[in-house]
Amino acid sequence: MRSILYLVTALAVIGLATWAYRENHLTQQAMNTRASLEREIARLEAEIAVQRVEWAYLNRPDRLRALVEVNFEALKLMPITAEHFGEIGDIAYPAPQARLDLGAGVEVFGSLEALSGARPTEAEEQP
């Protein structure tokens, strides 16, 4: 009986050791993946920062003004001045449409002939 208990205990220790080794390996693998993703994110953030700086550099007003002057014949661009803007009162808004008065109600009783003013013919009156 004692030998069976020792055998079961030894198998349990070996099983737990195998499980612990596998979990440790998976944890190390996940940590390496996380670290590589963090490095990739940092690299992409630095790249985005460089692109923002390049965009700001290329959109300098003096540079754009010089480009417009060089390419004036092809583009026909004019500088924006205060005269290009209007007042809010200069905007022509469409006239408001007439609204239905729903407060008076609508009569739904009666016949269509009474509403339209049409009179039934003799053929329609006889059953």
LOGUPA-727771 format. One record per atom (N, C-alpha, C): residue in one letter; y, x, z; residue number from 1; atom name. Coordinates in Angstrom, 1 decimal, always signed. Atoms other than C-alpha are relative to their C-alpha. Example, Ala and Ser with C-alpha at 12.3 -4.5 7.8 and 13.67 -1.06 7.14 Angstrom:
# LOGUPA-727771
atom resn: A y: -1.2 x: +0.9 z: +0.0 resi: 1 name: N
atom resn: A y: -4.5 x: +12.3 z: +7.8 resi: 1 name: CA
atom resn: A y: +1.2 x: +0.9 z: +0.0 resi: 1 name: C
atom resn: S y: -1.1 x: -0.9 z: +0.0 resi: 2 name: N
atom resn: S y: -1.1 x: +13.7 z: +7.1 resi: 2 name: CA
atom resn: S y: +1.1 x: -0.8 z: +0.8 resi: 2 name: C
END
This chain:
# LOGUPA-727771
atom resn: M y: -1.2 x: +0.8 z: +0.0 resi: 1 name: N
atom resn: M y: +0.0 x: +0.0 z: +0.0 resi: 1 name: CA
atom resn: M y: +1.3 x: +0.9 z: +0.0 resi: 1 name: C
atom resn: R y: -1.1 x: -0.9 z: +0.0 resi: 2 name: N
atom resn: R y: +2.3 x: +2.9 z: +0.8 resi: 2 name: CA
atom resn: R y: +0.3 x: +0.6 z: -1.3 resi: 2 name: C
atom resn: S y: -0.1 x: -0.6 z: +1.3 resi: 3 name: N
atom resn: S y: +1.7 x: +4.5 z: -2.5 resi: 3 name: CA
atom resn: S y: +0.7 x: -0.9 z: -1.1 resi: 3 name: C
atom resn: I y: -0.6 x: +1.0 z: +0.9 resi: 4 name: N
atom resn: I y: +2.7 x: +1.3 z: -4.4 resi: 4 name: CA
atom resn: I y: +1.5 x: -0.1 z: +0.4 resi: 4 name: C
atom resn: L y: -1.4 x: +0.1 z: -0.4 resi: 5 name: N
atom resn: L y: +5.9 x: +1.1 z: -2.3 resi: 5 name: CA
atom resn: L y: +0.8 x: +1.2 z: -0.5 resi: 5 name: C
atom resn: Y y: -0.6 x: -1.2 z: +0.5 resi: 6 name: N
atom resn: Y y: +6.7 x: +4.7 z: -3.2 resi: 6 name: CA
atom resn: Y y: +0.2 x: +0.0 z: -1.5 resi: 6 name: C
atom resn: L y: -0.1 x: +0.1 z: +1.5 resi: 7 name: N
atom resn: L y: +6.0 x: +4.1 z: -6.9 resi: 7 name: CA
atom resn: L y: +1.1 x: -1.0 z: -0.4 resi: 7 name: C
atom resn: V y: -1.0 x: +1.0 z: +0.4 resi: 8 name: N
atom resn: V y: +8.2 x: +1.0 z: -7.0 resi: 8 name: CA
atom resn: V y: +1.4 x: +0.5 z: +0.4 resi: 8 name: C
atom resn: T y: -1.3 x: -0.6 z: -0.4 resi: 9 name: N
atom resn: T y: +11.0 x: +2.8 z: -5.1 resi: 9 name: CA
atom resn: T y: +0.4 x: +1.1 z: -1.0 resi: 9 name: C
atom resn: A y: -0.3 x: -1.0 z: +1.0 resi: 10 name: N
atom resn: A y: +10.8 x: +5.8 z: -7.5 resi: 10 name: CA
atom resn: A y: +0.4 x: -0.6 z: -1.3 resi: 10 name: C
atom resn: L y: -0.4 x: +0.6 z: +1.2 resi: 11 name: N
atom resn: L y: +10.9 x: +3.5 z: -10.5 resi: 11 name: CA
atom resn: L y: +1.4 x: -0.7 z: +0.1 resi: 11 name: C
atom resn: A y: -1.3 x: +0.6 z: -0.2 resi: 12 name: N
atom resn: A y: +13.9 x: +1.7 z: -9.1 resi: 12 name: CA
atom resn: A y: +1.1 x: +1.0 z: +0.0 resi: 12 name: C
atom resn: V y: -1.0 x: -1.1 z: +0.0 resi: 13 name: N
atom resn: V y: +15.7 x: +5.0 z: -8.5 resi: 13 name: CA
atom resn: V y: +0.2 x: +0.5 z: -1.4 resi: 13 name: C
atom resn: I y: -0.1 x: -0.4 z: +1.4 resi: 14 name: N
atom resn: I y: +14.9 x: +6.1 z: -12.1 resi: 14 name: CA
atom resn: I y: +0.8 x: -1.0 z: -0.8 resi: 14 name: C
atom resn: G y: -0.7 x: +1.1 z: +0.7 resi: 15 name: N
atom resn: G y: +16.1 x: +2.7 z: -13.5 resi: 15 name: CA
atom resn: G y: +1.5 x: +0.0 z: +0.3 resi: 15 name: C
atom resn: L y: -1.4 x: +0.0 z: -0.4 resi: 16 name: N
atom resn: L y: +19.3 x: +2.8 z: -11.5 resi: 16 name: CA
atom resn: L y: +0.7 x: +1.3 z: -0.5 resi: 16 name: C
atom resn: A y: -0.6 x: -1.2 z: +0.5 resi: 17 name: N
atom resn: A y: +20.0 x: +6.4 z: -12.5 resi: 17 name: CA
atom resn: A y: +0.2 x: -0.1 z: -1.5 resi: 17 name: C
atom resn: T y: -0.2 x: +0.2 z: +1.4 resi: 18 name: N
atom resn: T y: +19.5 x: +5.5 z: -16.2 resi: 18 name: CA
atom resn: T y: +1.1 x: -1.0 z: -0.3 resi: 18 name: C
atom resn: W y: -1.1 x: +1.0 z: +0.1 resi: 19 name: N
atom resn: W y: +21.8 x: +2.5 z: -15.8 resi: 19 name: CA
atom resn: W y: +1.3 x: +0.7 z: +0.3 resi: 19 name: C
atom resn: A y: -1.3 x: -0.6 z: -0.4 resi: 20 name: N
atom resn: A y: +24.5 x: +4.6 z: -14.1 resi: 20 name: CA
atom resn: A y: +0.4 x: +1.0 z: -1.1 resi: 20 name: C
atom resn: Y y: -0.3 x: -0.9 z: +1.0 resi: 21 name: N
atom resn: Y y: +24.2 x: +7.3 z: -16.8 resi: 21 name: CA
atom resn: Y y: +0.6 x: -0.7 z: -1.2 resi: 21 name: C
atom resn: R y: -0.5 x: +0.8 z: +1.2 resi: 22 name: N
atom resn: R y: +24.6 x: +4.7 z: -19.6 resi: 22 name: CA
atom resn: R y: +1.4 x: -0.6 z: +0.3 resi: 22 name: C
atom resn: E y: -1.3 x: +0.6 z: -0.4 resi: 23 name: N
atom resn: E y: +27.6 x: +3.0 z: -17.8 resi: 23 name: CA
atom resn: E y: +1.0 x: +1.1 z: -0.1 resi: 23 name: C
atom resn: N y: -0.9 x: -1.1 z: +0.0 resi: 24 name: N
atom resn: N y: +29.2 x: +6.4 z: -17.3 resi: 24 name: CA
atom resn: N y: +0.4 x: +0.5 z: -1.5 resi: 24 name: C
atom resn: H y: -0.2 x: -0.4 z: +1.4 resi: 25 name: N
atom resn: H y: +28.7 x: +7.3 z: -21.0 resi: 25 name: CA
atom resn: H y: +0.9 x: -1.0 z: -0.7 resi: 25 name: C
atom resn: L y: -0.8 x: +1.1 z: +0.6 resi: 26 name: N
atom resn: L y: +30.2 x: +3.9 z: -22.1 resi: 26 name: CA
atom resn: L y: +1.5 x: +0.1 z: +0.5 resi: 26 name: C
atom resn: T y: -1.4 x: -0.1 z: -0.5 resi: 27 name: N
atom resn: T y: +33.2 x: +4.4 z: -19.8 resi: 27 name: CA
atom resn: T y: +0.7 x: +1.1 z: -0.6 resi: 27 name: C
atom resn: Q y: -0.6 x: -1.2 z: +0.6 resi: 28 name: N
atom resn: Q y: +33.9 x: +7.9 z: -21.1 resi: 28 name: CA
atom resn: Q y: +0.4 x: -0.3 z: -1.4 resi: 28 name: C
atom resn: Q y: -0.3 x: +0.3 z: +1.4 resi: 29 name: N
atom resn: Q y: +33.7 x: +6.6 z: -24.6 resi: 29 name: CA
atom resn: Q y: +1.2 x: -1.0 z: -0.1 resi: 29 name: C
atom resn: A y: -1.1 x: +0.9 z: +0.0 resi: 30 name: N
atom resn: A y: +36.1 x: +3.7 z: -23.9 resi: 30 name: CA
atom resn: A y: +1.3 x: +0.7 z: +0.4 resi: 30 name: C
atom resn: M y: -1.2 x: -0.7 z: -0.4 resi: 31 name: N
atom resn: M y: +38.5 x: +6.1 z: -22.2 resi: 31 name: CA
atom resn: M y: +0.5 x: +0.9 z: -1.2 resi: 31 name: C
atom resn: N y: -0.4 x: -0.8 z: +1.2 resi: 32 name: N
atom resn: N y: +38.5 x: +8.4 z: -25.3 resi: 32 name: CA
atom resn: N y: +0.6 x: -0.8 z: -1.1 resi: 32 name: C
atom resn: T y: -0.6 x: +0.9 z: +1.0 resi: 33 name: N
atom resn: T y: +39.1 x: +5.5 z: -27.6 resi: 33 name: CA
atom resn: T y: +1.4 x: -0.5 z: +0.4 resi: 33 name: C
atom resn: R y: -1.3 x: +0.4 z: -0.5 resi: 34 name: N
atom resn: R y: +42.0 x: +4.3 z: -25.4 resi: 34 name: CA
atom resn: R y: +1.0 x: +1.2 z: -0.2 resi: 34 name: C
atom resn: A y: -0.9 x: -1.1 z: +0.1 resi: 35 name: N
atom resn: A y: +43.5 x: +7.8 z: -25.4 resi: 35 name: CA
atom resn: A y: +0.4 x: +0.2 z: -1.5 resi: 35 name: C
atom resn: S y: -0.4 x: -0.2 z: +1.4 resi: 36 name: N
atom resn: S y: +43.3 x: +8.1 z: -29.2 resi: 36 name: CA
atom resn: S y: +0.9 x: -1.1 z: -0.5 resi: 36 name: C
atom resn: L y: -0.9 x: +1.0 z: +0.4 resi: 37 name: N
atom resn: L y: +44.9 x: +4.7 z: -29.6 resi: 37 name: CA
atom resn: L y: +1.4 x: +0.2 z: +0.6 resi: 37 name: C
atom resn: E y: -1.3 x: -0.3 z: -0.6 resi: 38 name: N
atom resn: E y: +47.7 x: +5.7 z: -27.2 resi: 38 name: CA
atom resn: E y: +0.7 x: +1.1 z: -0.8 resi: 38 name: C
atom resn: R y: -0.6 x: -1.0 z: +0.8 resi: 39 name: N
atom resn: R y: +48.3 x: +8.8 z: -29.3 resi: 39 name: CA
atom resn: R y: +0.5 x: -0.5 z: -1.3 resi: 39 name: C
atom resn: E y: -0.4 x: +0.6 z: +1.3 resi: 40 name: N
atom resn: E y: +48.4 x: +6.8 z: -32.5 resi: 40 name: CA
atom resn: E y: +1.2 x: -0.9 z: +0.2 resi: 40 name: C
atom resn: I y: -1.2 x: +0.9 z: -0.2 resi: 41 name: N
atom resn: I y: +50.9 x: +4.3 z: -31.0 resi: 41 name: CA
atom resn: I y: +1.2 x: +0.9 z: +0.2 resi: 41 name: C
atom resn: A y: -1.1 x: -0.9 z: -0.2 resi: 42 name: N
atom resn: A y: +53.1 x: +7.2 z: -29.9 resi: 42 name: CA
atom resn: A y: +0.5 x: +0.6 z: -1.3 resi: 42 name: C
atom resn: R y: -0.4 x: -0.5 z: +1.3 resi: 43 name: N
atom resn: R y: +53.0 x: +8.7 z: -33.3 resi: 43 name: CA
atom resn: R y: +0.7 x: -1.0 z: -0.9 resi: 43 name: C
atom resn: L y: -0.7 x: +1.1 z: +0.8 resi: 44 name: N
atom resn: L y: +53.9 x: +5.4 z: -35.0 resi: 44 name: CA
atom resn: L y: +1.3 x: -0.3 z: +0.5 resi: 44 name: C
atom resn: E y: -1.3 x: +0.3 z: -0.5 resi: 45 name: N
atom resn: E y: +56.7 x: +4.8 z: -32.6 resi: 45 name: CA
atom resn: E y: +1.0 x: +1.1 z: -0.3 resi: 45 name: C
atom resn: A y: -0.8 x: -1.1 z: +0.4 resi: 46 name: N
atom resn: A y: +58.1 x: +8.2 z: -33.4 resi: 46 name: CA
atom resn: A y: +0.4 x: -0.1 z: -1.4 resi: 46 name: C
atom resn: E y: -0.3 x: +0.2 z: +1.4 resi: 47 name: N
atom resn: E y: +57.8 x: +7.5 z: -37.1 resi: 47 name: CA
atom resn: E y: +1.0 x: -1.1 z: -0.2 resi: 47 name: C
atom resn: I y: -0.9 x: +1.1 z: +0.1 resi: 48 name: N
atom resn: I y: +59.6 x: +4.2 z: -36.7 resi: 48 name: CA
atom resn: I y: +1.4 x: +0.5 z: +0.4 resi: 48 name: C
atom resn: A y: -1.3 x: -0.5 z: -0.4 resi: 49 name: N
atom resn: A y: +62.4 x: +6.0 z: -34.8 resi: 49 name: CA
atom resn: A y: +0.7 x: +0.8 z: -1.1 resi: 49 name: C
atom resn: V y: -0.5 x: -0.8 z: +1.1 resi: 50 name: N
atom resn: V y: +62.8 x: +8.5 z: -37.6 resi: 50 name: CA
atom resn: V y: +0.5 x: -0.9 z: -1.2 resi: 50 name: C
atom resn: Q y: -0.4 x: +0.9 z: +1.1 resi: 51 name: N
atom resn: Q y: +62.9 x: +5.7 z: -40.2 resi: 51 name: CA
atom resn: Q y: +1.3 x: -0.8 z: +0.3 resi: 51 name: C
atom resn: R y: -1.2 x: +0.6 z: -0.4 resi: 52 name: N
atom resn: R y: +65.6 x: +3.9 z: -38.2 resi: 52 name: CA
atom resn: R y: +1.2 x: +0.9 z: -0.2 resi: 52 name: C
atom resn: V y: -1.1 x: -0.9 z: +0.1 resi: 53 name: N
atom resn: V y: +67.7 x: +7.0 z: -38.1 resi: 53 name: CA
atom resn: V y: +0.3 x: +0.3 z: -1.5 resi: 53 name: C
atom resn: E y: -0.2 x: -0.1 z: +1.4 resi: 54 name: N
atom resn: E y: +67.2 x: +7.5 z: -41.9 resi: 54 name: CA
atom resn: E y: +0.7 x: -1.2 z: -0.6 resi: 54 name: C
atom resn: W y: -0.7 x: +1.2 z: +0.5 resi: 55 name: N
atom resn: W y: +68.2 x: +3.9 z: -42.5 resi: 55 name: CA
atom resn: W y: +1.5 x: +0.0 z: +0.3 resi: 55 name: C
atom resn: A y: -1.5 x: +0.0 z: -0.4 resi: 56 name: N
atom resn: A y: +71.4 x: +4.3 z: -40.5 resi: 56 name: CA
atom resn: A y: +0.7 x: +1.1 z: -0.8 resi: 56 name: C
atom resn: Y y: -0.6 x: -1.1 z: +0.7 resi: 57 name: N
atom resn: Y y: +72.1 x: +7.6 z: -42.3 resi: 57 name: CA
atom resn: Y y: +0.3 x: -0.5 z: -1.5 resi: 57 name: C
atom resn: L y: -0.2 x: +0.4 z: +1.4 resi: 58 name: N
atom resn: L y: +71.6 x: +6.0 z: -45.8 resi: 58 name: CA
atom resn: L y: +1.0 x: -1.2 z: -0.1 resi: 58 name: C
atom resn: N y: -0.9 x: +1.2 z: +0.1 resi: 59 name: N
atom resn: N y: +73.7 x: +2.9 z: -44.9 resi: 59 name: CA
atom resn: N y: +1.4 x: +0.3 z: +0.6 resi: 59 name: C
atom resn: R y: -1.4 x: -0.3 z: -0.4 resi: 60 name: N
atom resn: R y: +76.9 x: +4.8 z: -43.9 resi: 60 name: CA
atom resn: R y: +1.0 x: -0.6 z: -0.9 resi: 60 name: C
atom resn: P y: -0.9 x: +0.6 z: +0.9 resi: 61 name: N
atom resn: P y: +79.9 x: +3.0 z: -45.2 resi: 61 name: CA
atom resn: P y: +0.7 x: +0.9 z: -1.0 resi: 61 name: C
atom resn: D y: -0.6 x: -0.9 z: +0.9 resi: 62 name: N
atom resn: D y: +81.5 x: +6.1 z: -46.7 resi: 62 name: CA
atom resn: D y: -1.0 x: +0.4 z: -1.1 resi: 62 name: C
atom resn: R y: +1.0 x: -0.3 z: +1.1 resi: 63 name: N
atom resn: R y: +78.2 x: +6.9 z: -48.6 resi: 63 name: CA
atom resn: R y: -0.1 x: -1.2 z: -0.9 resi: 63 name: C
atom resn: L y: +0.1 x: +1.2 z: +0.8 resi: 64 name: N
atom resn: L y: +77.9 x: +3.3 z: -49.8 resi: 64 name: CA
atom resn: L y: +1.2 x: -0.2 z: -0.9 resi: 64 name: C
atom resn: R y: -1.2 x: +0.1 z: +0.7 resi: 65 name: N
atom resn: R y: +81.5 x: +3.3 z: -50.9 resi: 65 name: CA
atom resn: R y: +0.1 x: +1.0 z: -1.2 resi: 65 name: C
atom resn: A y: +0.1 x: -1.0 z: +1.1 resi: 66 name: N
atom resn: A y: +81.0 x: +6.5 z: -52.9 resi: 66 name: CA
atom resn: A y: -1.0 x: -0.4 z: -1.1 resi: 66 name: C
atom resn: L y: +1.0 x: +0.5 z: +0.9 resi: 67 name: N
atom resn: L y: +77.9 x: +5.0 z: -54.5 resi: 67 name: CA
atom resn: L y: +0.6 x: -1.1 z: -0.9 resi: 67 name: C
atom resn: V y: -0.6 x: +1.1 z: +0.8 resi: 68 name: N
atom resn: V y: +79.8 x: +1.9 z: -55.6 resi: 68 name: CA
atom resn: V y: +1.0 x: +0.6 z: -1.0 resi: 68 name: C
atom resn: E y: -1.0 x: -0.6 z: +0.9 resi: 69 name: N
atom resn: E y: +82.6 x: +4.0 z: -57.1 resi: 69 name: CA
atom resn: E y: -0.7 x: +0.7 z: -1.1 resi: 69 name: C
atom resn: V y: +0.7 x: -0.8 z: +1.0 resi: 70 name: N
atom resn: V y: +80.1 x: +6.2 z: -59.0 resi: 70 name: CA
atom resn: V y: -0.6 x: -1.0 z: -1.0 resi: 70 name: C
atom resn: N y: +0.7 x: +1.0 z: +0.8 resi: 71 name: N
atom resn: N y: +78.2 x: +3.1 z: -60.3 resi: 71 name: CA
atom resn: N y: +0.8 x: -1.2 z: -0.3 resi: 71 name: C
atom resn: F y: -0.8 x: +1.2 z: +0.2 resi: 72 name: N
atom resn: F y: +81.1 x: +0.8 z: -60.8 resi: 72 name: CA
atom resn: F y: -0.2 x: -0.6 z: -1.4 resi: 72 name: C
atom resn: E y: +0.2 x: +0.5 z: +1.4 resi: 73 name: N
atom resn: E y: +80.6 x: +0.4 z: -64.6 resi: 73 name: CA
atom resn: E y: -1.3 x: -0.9 z: -0.1 resi: 73 name: C
atom resn: A y: +1.3 x: +0.7 z: +0.1 resi: 74 name: N
atom resn: A y: +76.9 x: -0.7 z: -64.1 resi: 74 name: CA
atom resn: A y: +0.0 x: -1.2 z: +1.0 resi: 74 name: C
atom resn: L y: +0.1 x: +1.0 z: -1.0 resi: 75 name: N
atom resn: L y: +77.3 x: -2.7 z: -60.9 resi: 75 name: CA
atom resn: L y: +1.1 x: -1.0 z: +0.1 resi: 75 name: C
atom resn: K y: -1.2 x: +0.8 z: -0.1 resi: 76 name: N
atom resn: K y: +80.8 x: -4.1 z: -61.0 resi: 76 name: CA
atom resn: K y: +0.2 x: -0.6 z: +1.4 resi: 76 name: C
atom resn: L y: -0.2 x: +0.4 z: -1.4 resi: 77 name: N
atom resn: L y: +81.0 x: -4.3 z: -57.2 resi: 77 name: CA
atom resn: L y: +1.4 x: +0.3 z: +0.4 resi: 77 name: C
atom resn: M y: -1.3 x: -0.1 z: -0.6 resi: 78 name: N
atom resn: M y: +84.3 x: -4.8 z: -55.5 resi: 78 name: CA
atom resn: M y: -0.1 x: +0.1 z: +1.5 resi: 78 name: C
atom resn: P y: +0.0 x: +0.0 z: -1.5 resi: 79 name: N
atom resn: P y: +85.1 x: -4.0 z: -51.9 resi: 79 name: CA
atom resn: P y: +0.4 x: -1.3 z: +0.6 resi: 79 name: C
atom resn: I y: -0.3 x: +1.2 z: -0.7 resi: 80 name: N
atom resn: I y: +85.2 x: -6.9 z: -49.5 resi: 80 name: CA
atom resn: I y: +1.3 x: +0.1 z: +0.8 resi: 80 name: C
atom resn: T y: -1.3 x: +0.0 z: -0.7 resi: 81 name: N
atom resn: T y: +88.7 x: -7.7 z: -48.2 resi: 81 name: CA
atom resn: T y: +0.1 x: -1.4 z: +0.7 resi: 81 name: C
atom resn: A y: -0.2 x: +1.2 z: -0.7 resi: 82 name: N
atom resn: A y: +90.1 x: -10.4 z: -46.0 resi: 82 name: CA
atom resn: A y: +0.3 x: -1.2 z: -0.9 resi: 82 name: C
atom resn: E y: -0.2 x: +1.1 z: +1.0 resi: 83 name: N
atom resn: E y: +91.1 x: -12.4 z: -49.1 resi: 83 name: CA
atom resn: E y: -1.2 x: -0.7 z: -0.5 resi: 83 name: C
atom resn: H y: +1.2 x: +0.6 z: +0.5 resi: 84 name: N
atom resn: H y: +87.5 x: -13.0 z: -49.9 resi: 84 name: CA
atom resn: H y: -0.6 x: -1.1 z: +0.9 resi: 84 name: C
atom resn: F y: +0.5 x: +1.0 z: -0.9 resi: 85 name: N
atom resn: F y: +87.0 x: -15.2 z: -46.9 resi: 85 name: CA
atom resn: F y: +1.0 x: -1.2 z: +0.0 resi: 85 name: C
atom resn: G y: -0.8 x: +1.2 z: +0.0 resi: 86 name: N
atom resn: G y: +88.2 x: -18.8 z: -46.6 resi: 86 name: CA
atom resn: G y: +0.1 x: -0.6 z: +1.4 resi: 86 name: C
atom resn: E y: -0.2 x: +0.7 z: -1.2 resi: 87 name: N
atom resn: E y: +89.2 x: -21.2 z: -43.9 resi: 87 name: CA
atom resn: E y: -1.1 x: -1.1 z: +0.1 resi: 87 name: C
atom resn: I y: +1.0 x: +1.1 z: -0.2 resi: 88 name: N
atom resn: I y: +86.8 x: -23.8 z: -42.4 resi: 88 name: CA
atom resn: I y: +0.5 x: -1.3 z: -0.6 resi: 88 name: C
atom resn: G y: -0.6 x: +1.2 z: +0.6 resi: 89 name: N
atom resn: G y: +89.1 x: -26.5 z: -43.7 resi: 89 name: CA
atom resn: G y: -0.1 x: -0.1 z: -1.5 resi: 89 name: C
atom resn: D y: +0.1 x: -0.1 z: +1.5 resi: 90 name: N
atom resn: D y: +88.6 x: -25.4 z: -47.3 resi: 90 name: CA
atom resn: D y: -1.4 x: -0.5 z: -0.5 resi: 90 name: C
atom resn: I y: +1.3 x: +0.4 z: +0.3 resi: 91 name: N
atom resn: I y: +85.0 x: -26.5 z: -47.2 resi: 91 name: CA
atom resn: I y: +0.0 x: -1.5 z: -0.3 resi: 91 name: C
atom resn: A y: +0.1 x: +1.4 z: +0.4 resi: 92 name: N
atom resn: A y: +84.4 x: -29.8 z: -49.1 resi: 92 name: CA
atom resn: A y: -1.3 x: -0.6 z: +0.5 resi: 92 name: C
atom resn: Y y: +1.2 x: +0.6 z: -0.5 resi: 93 name: N
atom resn: Y y: +81.9 x: -31.8 z: -47.1 resi: 93 name: CA
atom resn: Y y: -0.2 x: -1.3 z: -0.7 resi: 93 name: C
atom resn: P y: +0.2 x: +1.2 z: +0.7 resi: 94 name: N
atom resn: P y: +80.2 x: -34.8 z: -48.7 resi: 94 name: CA
atom resn: P y: +0.4 x: -1.2 z: +0.9 resi: 94 name: C
atom resn: A y: -0.4 x: +1.2 z: -0.8 resi: 95 name: N
atom resn: A y: +81.5 x: -38.3 z: -47.7 resi: 95 name: CA
atom resn: A y: -1.2 x: -0.6 z: +0.7 resi: 95 name: C
atom resn: P y: +1.1 x: +0.6 z: -0.7 resi: 96 name: N
atom resn: P y: +79.5 x: -40.0 z: -45.1 resi: 96 name: CA
atom resn: P y: -0.5 x: -1.3 z: -0.7 resi: 96 name: C
atom resn: Q y: +0.5 x: +1.2 z: +0.6 resi: 97 name: N
atom resn: Q y: +77.2 x: -42.7 z: -46.5 resi: 97 name: CA
atom resn: Q y: +0.1 x: -1.2 z: +0.9 resi: 97 name: C
atom resn: A y: -0.1 x: +1.2 z: -0.8 resi: 98 name: N
atom resn: A y: +77.5 x: -46.3 z: -45.4 resi: 98 name: CA
atom resn: A y: -1.2 x: -0.2 z: +0.8 resi: 98 name: C
atom resn: R y: +1.2 x: +0.2 z: -0.9 resi: 99 name: N
atom resn: R y: +75.2 x: -47.2 z: -42.5 resi: 99 name: CA
atom resn: R y: -0.3 x: -1.4 z: +0.1 resi: 99 name: C
atom resn: L y: +0.4 x: +1.3 z: -0.2 resi: 100 name: N
atom resn: L y: +73.3 x: -50.3 z: -42.1 resi: 100 name: CA
atom resn: L y: +0.3 x: -0.5 z: +1.4 resi: 100 name: C
atom resn: D y: -0.3 x: +0.6 z: -1.3 resi: 101 name: N
atom resn: D y: +74.3 x: -52.6 z: -39.3 resi: 101 name: CA
atom resn: D y: -1.3 x: -0.7 z: +0.5 resi: 101 name: C
atom resn: L y: +1.2 x: +0.6 z: -0.5 resi: 102 name: N
atom resn: L y: +71.0 x: -53.2 z: -37.5 resi: 102 name: CA
atom resn: L y: +0.1 x: -0.8 z: +1.2 resi: 102 name: C
atom resn: G y: -0.3 x: +0.7 z: -1.2 resi: 103 name: N
atom resn: G y: +72.6 x: -54.7 z: -34.5 resi: 103 name: CA
atom resn: G y: +0.0 x: -1.6 z: -0.2 resi: 103 name: C
atom resn: A y: -0.1 x: +1.5 z: +0.3 resi: 104 name: N
atom resn: A y: +73.0 x: -58.2 z: -36.2 resi: 104 name: CA
atom resn: A y: -1.4 x: -0.6 z: -0.1 resi: 104 name: C
atom resn: G y: +1.3 x: +0.5 z: +0.2 resi: 105 name: N
atom resn: G y: +69.3 x: -58.5 z: -36.8 resi: 105 name: CA
atom resn: G y: -0.3 x: -0.5 z: -1.4 resi: 105 name: C
atom resn: V y: +0.4 x: +0.4 z: +1.3 resi: 106 name: N
atom resn: V y: +67.4 x: -59.6 z: -39.8 resi: 106 name: CA
atom resn: V y: -0.9 x: -1.3 z: +0.1 resi: 106 name: C
atom resn: E y: +0.8 x: +1.2 z: -0.1 resi: 107 name: N
atom resn: E y: +66.0 x: -63.1 z: -40.4 resi: 107 name: CA
atom resn: E y: -1.3 x: +0.2 z: -0.8 resi: 107 name: C
atom resn: V y: +1.3 x: -0.2 z: +0.7 resi: 108 name: N
atom resn: V y: +62.3 x: -63.0 z: -41.3 resi: 108 name: CA
atom resn: V y: -0.7 x: -1.3 z: -0.2 resi: 108 name: C
atom resn: F y: +0.6 x: +1.3 z: +0.2 resi: 109 name: N
atom resn: F y: +61.5 x: -66.7 z: -41.3 resi: 109 name: CA
atom resn: F y: +0.6 x: -0.7 z: -1.3 resi: 109 name: C
atom resn: G y: -0.5 x: +0.6 z: +1.2 resi: 110 name: N
atom resn: G y: +61.8 x: -68.8 z: -44.4 resi: 110 name: CA
atom resn: G y: -0.8 x: +0.5 z: -1.2 resi: 110 name: C
atom resn: S y: +0.7 x: -0.4 z: +1.2 resi: 111 name: N
atom resn: S y: +60.6 x: -68.4 z: -48.0 resi: 111 name: CA
atom resn: S y: +0.8 x: +1.0 z: -0.8 resi: 111 name: C
atom resn: L y: -0.7 x: -0.9 z: +0.8 resi: 112 name: N
atom resn: L y: +61.5 x: -65.9 z: -50.6 resi: 112 name: CA
atom resn: L y: +1.0 x: -0.7 z: -0.9 resi: 112 name: C
atom resn: E y: -1.0 x: +0.8 z: +0.9 resi: 113 name: N
atom resn: E y: +63.1 x: -68.6 z: -52.8 resi: 113 name: CA
atom resn: E y: +1.3 x: -0.2 z: +0.7 resi: 113 name: C
atom resn: A y: -1.2 x: +0.3 z: -0.8 resi: 114 name: N
atom resn: A y: +65.5 x: -69.4 z: -50.0 resi: 114 name: CA
atom resn: A y: +0.9 x: +1.2 z: +0.1 resi: 114 name: C
atom resn: L y: -0.8 x: -1.2 z: -0.1 resi: 115 name: N
atom resn: L y: +66.5 x: -65.8 z: -49.7 resi: 115 name: CA
atom resn: L y: +0.6 x: +0.4 z: -1.3 resi: 115 name: C
atom resn: S y: -0.5 x: -0.4 z: +1.3 resi: 116 name: N
atom resn: S y: +66.9 x: -65.2 z: -53.4 resi: 116 name: CA
atom resn: S y: +0.8 x: -1.0 z: -0.7 resi: 116 name: C
atom resn: G y: -0.8 x: +1.1 z: +0.6 resi: 117 name: N
atom resn: G y: +68.4 x: -68.6 z: -54.2 resi: 117 name: CA
atom resn: G y: -0.7 x: -0.6 z: -1.2 resi: 117 name: C
atom resn: A y: +0.8 x: +0.5 z: +1.1 resi: 118 name: N
atom resn: A y: +65.7 x: -69.3 z: -56.8 resi: 118 name: CA
atom resn: A y: -0.6 x: -1.3 z: +0.4 resi: 118 name: C
atom resn: R y: +0.6 x: +1.3 z: -0.3 resi: 119 name: N
atom resn: R y: +64.4 x: -72.8 z: -57.0 resi: 119 name: CA
atom resn: R y: -1.4 x: +0.0 z: -0.7 resi: 119 name: C
atom resn: P y: +1.3 x: +0.0 z: +0.6 resi: 120 name: N
atom resn: P y: +60.7 x: -73.4 z: -57.6 resi: 120 name: CA
atom resn: P y: +0.0 x: -1.0 z: -1.2 resi: 120 name: C
atom resn: T y: +0.2 x: +0.8 z: +1.2 resi: 121 name: N
atom resn: T y: +59.7 x: -74.9 z: -61.0 resi: 121 name: CA
atom resn: T y: -0.8 x: -1.2 z: +0.3 resi: 121 name: C
atom resn: E y: +0.8 x: +1.2 z: -0.2 resi: 122 name: N
atom resn: E y: +58.0 x: -78.3 z: -61.4 resi: 122 name: CA
atom resn: E y: -1.5 x: +0.4 z: +0.1 resi: 122 name: C
atom resn: A y: +1.4 x: -0.4 z: +0.1 resi: 123 name: N
atom resn: A y: +54.7 x: -76.6 z: -62.2 resi: 123 name: CA
atom resn: A y: -0.4 x: +0.6 z: +1.4 resi: 123 name: C
atom resn: E y: +0.3 x: -0.6 z: -1.3 resi: 124 name: N
atom resn: E y: +54.9 x: -74.7 z: -58.9 resi: 124 name: CA
atom resn: E y: +0.0 x: -1.0 z: +1.1 resi: 124 name: C
atom resn: E y: -0.1 x: +1.0 z: -1.1 resi: 125 name: N
atom resn: E y: +55.8 x: -77.8 z: -56.8 resi: 125 name: CA
atom resn: E y: -1.3 x: -0.9 z: +0.0 resi: 125 name: C
atom resn: Q y: +1.2 x: +0.9 z: +0.0 resi: 126 name: N
atom resn: Q y: +52.7 x: -79.8 z: -57.9 resi: 126 name: CA
atom resn: Q y: -1.3 x: +0.8 z: +0.3 resi: 126 name: C
atom resn: P y: +1.2 x: -0.7 z: -0.3 resi: 127 name: N
atom resn: P y: +49.4 x: -78.8 z: -56.4 resi: 127 name: CA
atom resn: P y: -1.1 x: -0.3 z: -0.9 resi: 127 name: C
END
